[in-house]
Amino acid sequence: MSSDAEEAASNSASQSPSYGPNLLIAYAELDRLTLDFERRYAAVQSKAALLVTGAAVLAGLTLGRSPLSSLGVLLPALAAAVLGTLTLWPRVTPNMSAAGVRSSLLPPHGPLPSEHEARLSLYDTRAALLEEREERLKRIAPLLRAGFVLLSASLLPVLIEAIVLIALNQEIGN
């Protein structure tokens, strides 16, 4: 490398800002946000499993009931189970690949990024992936809420039938 090229590389490196301490803080916060996302995602998945299970239990309880109340329970319970299943449906989540990281940080042809550029690039990639995952979570959360509303609605015919049977039994007993 000629002395002009070395001087240009040295000037380029000295002109880039030092993100050292601030980048460490940013990475720590990104790690915290990622952990928080993973906890919330796991909670959504657990709730979706509970929704599907609850819908299945309610559907099983309709056996031997009057057809009208069975339909009133089965239809919303089935819809709730479908929404819970959609929430649980496996998705390919965006993730960093080892090959992608290698090619961006160690390009086969061309100049190597400085340490600060490499750290900043990696941070930006991780932050963008977290944002994409957050968007996916925001899209499936309404499905889960709607599923629990439908599951609650499927309980109404059972409650109405129970109230009517209690009232009839009290009338017959008097």
Phi, psi and omega in degrees: 000137181284164181293330176294317180293319178297319180294320179296317179295320179295317178295320180298316181292323181284339180276339180287138182292153177270110181267000188325285184296319181292325179291325175297319178295316180297318178297319179298318179292320177297320176298319179295316180296321179294317178296318177298317178299314182299323177293315180294321179295317178297322178295318178298317179296321178295318179295322179295320177296320177296321178298313180296318179296315179299319179295320179294320179296314178298320178297320178293329180287347182278350180299130179085001178269171178297147183301324182294313179290329177298315178295321179295334177269315186295316184297307178293327179293320178296316178298320178296318179296321178296316179295321177296320178294320177297324178293323180279345186307129181298136179236146173278112181269143179297141180209160178280141176255150179299321181294321179294318178296315181299313184292329179280329181267334181230067184298138182293329179231132178112175185285147175283140175290155176292168180301318181294318178296319180296314179297318180293320178297315179296318177299312181300320179294313179298320180294319179295320178296320178297319178297319178297318179294321177299319179298319178296319179296321178295330180283329182270341181300318178297328177298318180295315179299314180297323178298318179290328175297315179294322178297319177296319179296328180289344177281337183304310179301324179295316179295317180297316179298319179296318180295317179296317180295320178296316180296319179294319179295324178290323179293319180291323181289338181269000000 
